[in-house]
Amino acid sequence: MSTVSTSRPKRSAGSREDRAFRGLAYGAGIAIFVLLGAVAFFLLLQSYQVYTASAEEIQADVGFSRVGGEPISFWSFAARALWGTVLSSVVALALAVPLAIGIALFISHYAPRRLAQGLGYIIDLLAAIPSIIYGMWGMATLEPILRHIFVWLENTFRPFFVWLAGEEQVVNGEAMWAGGLPGFNYAAANWDWWPITPDIVTMSAGPARNLAMGAVVLAIMVLPIITALCREVFIQTPRLQEEAAMALGATRWEMIRMTVLPMSRSGIVSASMLGLGRALGETMAILMVLSAGLEINFKIFSVGQHSTIASQIALRWPEASAGTPENPSLEQPFLVALGLLLFVLTFVVNVIARAIVNRRKEFSGANA
């Protein structure tokens, strides 16, 4: 009786092509770490003297490290620029993410096929527009429109904040805080960082070159990126689950709420964090539409209050001096040190985003 061998032929795992491809893949992965480490090492090497210098040395050598004419330390300068960077990016993300999700859902589940394809092409084209074009368009077209909107917001909501937190008044030649509800008026009068004050909706006279306008421009810039990624994530929802929900009597919105959005949560977070990374590092658009200031507050409708790290580097670098080998200057290392902080910030944001995605990796196509 003959026996039939059921063993499978052994596949050559050590062929030249396999070893070459394996080496190429490992090399590409290692190159990412090498590149990341090289950037961090360069930034640290070019700016370490700023971290070791005293506040007096920085104030004497760095002419632009001043707020209101008074010199400030590097860490105070960095904290103010970092505050403007984070605040503008968070406001932009709050505006862009809901709109991006709505557009992506319309393209993937509501629009006819031809219209969806056309909108998809338009979204992809918007993502390729240079940031300086957004800045020019924002100043020429968007600013006059937003100015009237901001004035309406001030006229509409300022009385409510005055009733809630009070306002500063001059009584017998002395400025004092008056009105407001107990607790809210104390916080508004004594805590500079407290956001619930009438100043949060108060707009300064002149062009609307404030953080609110910068955030709107940033939101428009990151909207195509978030929309395109969310659209691809929504399309990956298993068709059988959508049809099962519809067969059980769910409406289209109920089907989206029960199947599409839960399974796409990690993808939405990834798209939002990618848009946040774009907003954190944006330079030219913010530099063109934002009247620079270095204050830590929530006066997003007032001009001359906030600035970002990237715009400060672009604004100060052409005039920053490196000095001579015999007498080096701290101006360029000062700006490089700001760049290192922005590098660390974006790295931390991506780590947090990765941790959020991993918490729901069972719904992530990238982790399947």
Secondary structure, DSSP 4 states (H G I P E B T S, - for coil): ------PPPPP-SS-HHHHHHHHHHHHHHHHHHHHHHHHHHHHHHHHHHHHHS-HHHHHHH-TT-EETTEE--HHHHHHHHHHHHHHHHHHHHHHHHHHHHHHHHIIIIIS-HHHHHHHHHHHHHHHTS-HHHHHHHIIIIIHHHHHHHHHHHHHHHHHHHHHHH-EEEEETTEEEEE-S-TTHHHHHHH-TT---SGGGG---SSS--BHHHHHHHHHHHHHHHHHHHHHHHHHTS-HHHHHHHHHTT--HHHHIIIIIHHHTHHHHHHHHHHHHHHHHT--HHHHHH-------S--TTSBTS---HHHHHHHHGGG---B-SSSB-SHHHHHHHHHHHHHHHHHHHHHHHHHHHHHTGGG-GGG-
